[in-house]
Amino acid sequence: MSVKEEKDISIDKQLDLIIEKNKDGASAMKKIIDAISKEKNKINQKPEKV
């Protein structure tokens, strides 16, 4: 299993936990969106190889 696959599984598990803990759909969606935004920022901040 590649590192990316492990990371994807980890993110899926985190999202499942967020949904379990937050039965209120609006707050769950907000937390999921925040988590996705943080991941996108991490990816965008990595320096590009030239």
BAKE-888039 format. One line per 5 residues: number of its first residue (from 1); their letters; for each residue y, z, x of C-alpha. Coordinates in steps of 0.2 Angstrom, whole numbers, padded with zeros to 4 digits, always signed. Each point is the difference from the previous one (the first is absolute). Layout:
BEGIN
NUM) A) Y,Z,X ~ ...
END
This chain:
BEGIN
1) MSVKE) +0000,+0000,+0000 ~ +0017,-0005,+0007 ~ +0015,+0012,+0002 ~ +0009,-0010,-0014 ~ -0015,+0002,-0012
6) EKDIS) +0000,+0019,+0004 ~ +0019,+0001,-0003 ~ -0002,-0009,-0017 ~ -0014,+0012,-0006 ~ +0011,+0015,+0006
11) IDKQL) +0015,-0007,-0010 ~ -0012,-0003,-0016 ~ -0006,+0018,+0001 ~ +0018,+0006,+0002 ~ +0005,-0010,-0016
16) DLIIE) -0015,+0006,-0009 ~ +0005,+0018,+0004 ~ +0018,-0002,-0005 ~ -0006,-0008,-0017 ~ -0013,+0015,-0003
21) KNKDG) +0014,+0013,+0004 ~ +0013,-0008,-0011 ~ -0006,-0004,-0017 ~ +0019,-0004,-0004 ~ -0001,-0019,+0003
26) ASAMK) +0019,-0001,+0005 ~ -0001,+0012,+0014 ~ -0016,-0007,+0006 ~ +0007,-0017,+0001 ~ +0016,+0006,+0009
31) KIIDA) -0011,+0009,+0013 ~ -0011,-0016,+0002 ~ +0016,-0011,+0002 ~ +0007,+0013,+0013 ~ -0017,-0001,+0009
36) ISKEK) +0000,-0019,+0001 ~ +0018,+0000,+0005 ~ -0004,+0012,+0015 ~ -0014,-0011,+0005 ~ +0010,-0016,+0000
41) NKINQ) +0014,+0009,+0010 ~ -0013,+0005,+0013 ~ -0006,-0018,+0001 ~ +0017,-0007,+0001 ~ +0005,+0012,+0014
46) KPEKV) -0014,-0006,+0012 ~ +0008,-0010,+0014 ~ -0006,-0018,-0001 ~ -0010,-0007,+0015 ~ +0008,-0015,+0008
END
